[in-house]
Amino acid sequence: MNFKIKNNFFKKDEFNKMKYIITHPNFNWFLQTSVVYKEDCIFFSHTFFNDDGICSPFYKDIVIPFIDKLKIKKLLRSKLNLYPKTHKQIIHGFHTDSRDKHNVVLFYFNTNNGQTLFKNKKINSKENKAVIFDGSLEHSSTTCTDQNYRITLNINYEL
């Protein structure tokens, strides 16, 4: 499988600054009523960048550190996902983020028992961990059952 896992991706103070921003009571989260194929599964998102360009005042504080660290030349999309705690773990469904050739970095903002699933591998959610992989690999997110929420950042890009 073509991917890398990097623990302690940012220095502790850099990570804590980003986590403070996205968990602050005044940070905007937007309700979504389905995840991939799960029509009855809600989550909250915050988009930083999409086809229309920058669409969040927090882009500079959250996305630019990833662009700099990974030397991203072309950003395609960047968004946070917040999955509320569920009584049993829900698997959202295998998918790719785009049909176009791209790379993905998934970044975990909190430690919980939620996972990112690949066909032959499970990645546990641990805060300040990044998983970088070829965007053609099918993957699935899950909810968590041991924390109030699971927050992941998804960045799609070209090198």
C-alpha positions as CSV (number, residue, x, y, z in Angstrom):
1,M,0.0,0.0,0.0
2,N,1.3,3.4,-1.0
3,F,1.1,5.6,2.1
4,K,3.1,7.1,5.0
5,I,2.2,7.6,8.6
6,K,3.8,10.4,10.5
7,N,3.3,10.7,14.3
8,N,3.9,14.1,16.0
9,F,3.5,15.8,12.6
10,F,3.8,19.3,14.1
11,K,5.7,20.6,17.1
12,K,3.5,20.5,20.2
13,D,3.0,24.3,20.3
14,E,2.1,24.5,16.6
15,F,-0.4,21.7,17.0
16,N,-1.9,23.1,20.2
17,K,-2.5,26.5,18.4
18,M,-4.4,24.8,15.6
19,K,-6.4,22.6,17.9
20,Y,-7.3,25.6,20.1
21,I,-8.7,27.4,17.0
22,I,-10.9,24.6,15.8
23,T,-12.2,23.6,19.2
24,H,-13.0,27.2,20.3
25,P,-16.7,27.8,20.9
26,N,-16.8,30.5,18.2
27,F,-15.4,28.3,15.4
28,N,-18.0,27.6,12.8
29,W,-19.1,24.1,12.1
30,F,-21.7,23.3,9.4
31,L,-24.2,20.4,9.6
32,Q,-24.0,17.7,6.9
33,T,-26.8,15.1,6.7
34,S,-24.9,12.2,5.1
35,V,-21.4,10.7,5.0
36,V,-20.5,9.0,1.7
37,Y,-23.3,6.5,1.4
38,K,-24.7,6.7,4.9
39,E,-27.9,8.9,4.6
40,D,-28.7,8.7,8.3
41,C,-25.3,9.6,9.6
42,I,-24.7,13.3,10.4
43,F,-21.4,15.1,10.8
44,F,-20.2,18.7,10.8
45,S,-17.7,20.2,8.5
46,H,-15.7,23.3,7.9
47,T,-14.3,23.9,4.4
48,F,-11.1,25.9,4.1
49,F,-10.5,25.6,0.4
50,N,-12.4,24.2,-2.6
51,D,-13.0,24.9,-6.3
52,D,-14.0,28.5,-5.4
53,G,-10.7,29.1,-3.7
54,I,-10.2,30.1,0.0
55,C,-13.5,30.0,1.9
56,S,-12.5,30.3,5.5
57,P,-10.9,33.0,7.6
58,F,-8.9,30.2,9.3
59,Y,-7.2,29.0,6.1
60,K,-3.9,30.7,7.0
61,D,-3.7,29.3,10.5
62,I,-4.8,25.7,9.6
63,V,-4.0,25.0,6.0
64,I,-0.8,27.0,5.3
65,P,1.3,25.0,7.8
66,F,0.5,21.8,5.9
67,I,1.2,23.4,2.5
68,D,4.6,24.6,3.9
69,K,5.5,21.3,5.6
70,L,4.5,19.1,2.6
71,K,5.6,21.5,-0.1
72,I,2.2,21.4,-1.7
73,K,2.2,23.0,-5.1
74,K,-1.5,22.8,-6.0
75,L,-4.2,22.6,-3.3
76,L,-7.5,20.9,-4.5
77,R,-9.6,20.8,-1.4
78,S,-9.2,21.1,2.4
79,K,-11.9,20.5,5.0
80,L,-12.4,19.5,8.6
81,N,-14.8,16.8,9.6
82,L,-16.3,16.4,13.0
83,Y,-18.1,13.1,13.7
84,P,-20.1,13.0,16.9
85,K,-19.8,10.1,19.2
86,T,-22.0,7.1,18.4
87,H,-23.1,4.2,20.6
88,K,-21.5,1.7,18.1
89,Q,-18.9,2.5,15.6
90,I,-20.3,3.4,12.1
91,I,-18.2,2.7,9.0
92,H,-19.1,5.4,6.5
93,G,-18.2,3.6,3.2
94,F,-15.2,3.1,1.0
95,H,-14.6,5.9,-1.5
96,T,-12.0,8.0,-3.2
97,D,-12.2,11.8,-2.8
98,S,-11.8,12.5,-6.6
99,R,-11.3,10.6,-9.8
100,D,-8.5,12.9,-10.7
101,K,-4.9,12.0,-9.8
102,H,-4.1,13.5,-6.4
103,N,-2.6,12.9,-3.0
104,V,-4.4,13.0,0.4
105,V,-3.3,13.9,3.8
106,L,-5.6,13.0,6.7
107,F,-4.7,14.6,10.0
108,Y,-6.1,13.7,13.4
109,F,-6.9,16.4,15.9
110,N,-7.9,14.1,18.7
111,T,-7.2,10.7,20.0
112,N,-10.2,8.3,20.0
113,N,-11.1,4.8,18.9
114,G,-12.3,6.0,15.4
115,Q,-10.3,4.8,12.4
116,T,-9.5,5.4,8.8
117,L,-9.9,2.1,7.0
118,F,-8.1,1.0,3.9
119,K,-8.9,-2.3,2.2
120,N,-6.0,-4.0,4.0
121,K,-5.2,-1.7,6.9
122,K,-6.7,0.2,9.8
123,I,-5.2,3.5,11.0
124,N,-6.1,4.5,14.6
125,S,-7.0,8.2,15.3
126,K,-4.2,9.7,17.4
127,E,-3.9,13.4,17.8
128,N,-1.2,15.1,15.7
129,K,-0.8,12.1,13.4
130,A,-0.8,12.5,9.6
131,V,-1.6,9.8,7.1
132,I,-0.4,10.7,3.6
133,F,-1.5,8.5,0.7
134,D,-2.2,8.2,-3.0
135,G,-5.7,9.5,-3.6
136,S,-6.6,6.5,-5.8
137,L,-6.7,4.3,-2.7
138,E,-10.2,3.7,-1.4
139,H,-10.6,4.6,2.2
140,S,-13.4,5.0,4.8
141,S,-13.8,7.0,7.9
142,T,-15.6,5.8,11.0
143,T,-17.2,7.3,14.1
144,C,-15.8,6.9,17.6
145,T,-17.5,5.6,20.7
146,D,-15.0,6.6,23.4
147,Q,-14.9,10.4,23.0
148,N,-17.6,13.1,22.4
149,Y,-16.3,13.6,18.8
150,R,-13.7,12.7,16.2
151,I,-12.0,15.6,14.3
152,T,-10.1,14.9,11.1
153,L,-8.6,17.3,8.5
154,N,-8.7,16.2,4.9
155,I,-6.4,17.8,2.3
156,N,-6.5,16.8,-1.3
157,Y,-3.5,18.1,-3.4
158,E,-1.1,17.7,-6.3
159,L,2.6,17.8,-5.8
